[in-house]
Structures are given as C-alpha cells and as structure tokens.
C-alpha cells in the first residue's frame, strides 16, 4: 500500500486525538479530510494500521476467542466515544477474515472504528518504558505497510 503524503498527517491527527480520548479534537480531525476520497484513503490507512498491529501482537491471525476478548477490552477502554463490543468485534472479524469493512459495519462505524481501534492498539502495544511511544511504533508500522506493497 502506498501511503498518500496528504492523507498521512490527517490520519496521525485523528489517531492522536483518539489516543488522547479527545472527542472534540477527534471530530475536528475527521472533518479535516477534504473530501470523501481523502477520507476513504484515511480510513483504509487506519484499518491497515489496525490490522498490522493486531496481527503483530498475536503473531498472526488471532483466534475468534482472542478477537472477542480484545473487542471487549477495546470497547471498555474507548467508552469515551461510545464504542460497543459488538461493533468492535465485527470490525476485528472483518480485519481477520479480510472482508470489506462496509459489509461488516454501518457507515459511521466504518469511518470511526478504524481510527479508534488503530489508536488503541498502537497505544496499548507500544512500550514507553523502552522508549517506544505509539507514534514511533506508527512510524514502523507505516514503513512495513509501504514495504509490503
């Protein structure tokens, strides 16, 4: 996947707002995408980031039980945005089964969930104790996504 230089900073802004659980800034970050095509590219990048981190932390595709437990954890942690376990589980299932997000989620969920889940996975998987913050981890993830094609 080639990451668009115009979309990437917008995605980072949305992820930063989500990591910091700032609903107003998150809403503003999503509104900053100039059109539907740019928002779609941002959603695709956020979903790719979420999938990459999901597969990395599970050393491959997580089991259905692991994905269900993770969906509950994420929904609990991200209650600030009204995330529900069922939506989160559907999103994770779409990622693991490589199904289109639009088929698994409603229109709003297909926009919001990739950013929230990616932000959560980045923030909970990075290790600040070892000097790796979520945004440094994101740099590595994006490099790997681009290298994979």
N, C-alpha and C positions, 0 to 999 in steps of 0.2 A: 504494500500500500504506500503510495506516495502521499506524504503529508503536505497539505497546502500551507504555504507560509502565511497566507492571510487568515486562515482558519485556526491555526495552531495557537496563537496568542489569545484568541477568543475562547477556545476550549480551556486553556490554562486559567483564564479569568473565572470561568464558570466552575472549574474544579476547585480553585482557591476559595471561592465563596461557599462551595459545598463543604469543603474540609473545615472551614471556619463556622459552618452552620449559620450563615447569614442569609436569611430568606430574601431580604430586600436586594442585597447585592447579587444574589443568585438570579433573581428575576431580571435585574438590570443586565446581567451578563448574557442571559439568553436573548434579551431584547436587542443586544448589540450586534447580533448576526444580521447582516444587511438584507438578506432575502432567504427564501425557502431553500434554495440550492446551497447557500452557505451554511444554513442551519443543518441541513441534511448531512453535509460533509462533517460538521462538528459532531453530530450525533454518531455518525459512523466512526469517527476517530475515538470518541469517548467509549463506544461499545468495543472497539478493538483493544483499547487500553484495558477495559474491564476484563475482557476475555483473556488477554495475555497474562494479567496478574492472577486471575482465577486459576488458569492452567498452571502457572508457575508455582503458586502456593500449594497446589495439590499434586504437583509432579505429574501433570496430565489432566485428563478429564475427571472431575470429582464424581464420586458416586451420587446416586439420587439422594441418599440419606445425608451425605455431606452437604449437598446443594440445598436441601431443605433446611438443615440446621443453620447454614450460612445465611440463607434468606431470612430466617427468623432473627438472627443476630443483627443483620444489617437493618431490618425493619425496626427493631428495638432501638438501635443506635441512631437512626435517622428519623426518629419520630417528629423532629422539628419541622419536617416538610410533609408530614402526613403519609409517609411511606407505609404500605401494608405488606404483610408477609406474602400474601397470595400473588400480588403484582411482582414482588421481588423474585419469588420462586419461578414465576412464568418467564421473567427476564433471564434468570440464570439458566433455566431449561432451554430457552431459545439459543443462548450462547453455547451451551454444551452440546446441543443437538444440531447446531448450525442452521437453525430455522430463521426465517425473516422475522425481525422484531415486530413489524406491523401485523403479522399474523398472530403473535403471542400477546400483544398489548394494545390497549386503546391508544388513540392519537397522542393524548397528553403524556401517558406513561412512556410511550416510545420516544418522547423528547426528554423527559425529566430523568427517568431511571438510568439511562447510560451514564449520565454525568454523576448522579448521586452514588451509584454503585461503584463506578471507577474511582471517585474521590474516597469513598470509604475503604475500598481495597488498597488503594495507594497509601492512605494514612495509617491503616492498621498493619500493613505489611512492611513498611519502611522501618528502619531501626535508628532513631535519633541517637541512641546511646553509642552506636558505632559511627555516627556522623552522617548517616544517610537519612535525609528528610524526604518527604513524599515527593517534592518537586525534583530532587536529584534522582529518585527512583523513576519518576516520569521521564526524565531525560533518557535513561537506559531503556525503558520500555519503548519509547518512540523510536530510538535508534534500532532496536530489534525489529519493530514493526516495519520500518522502512527497509531494513536489510532483507526481510523475508519476502519483500516484493509486494 
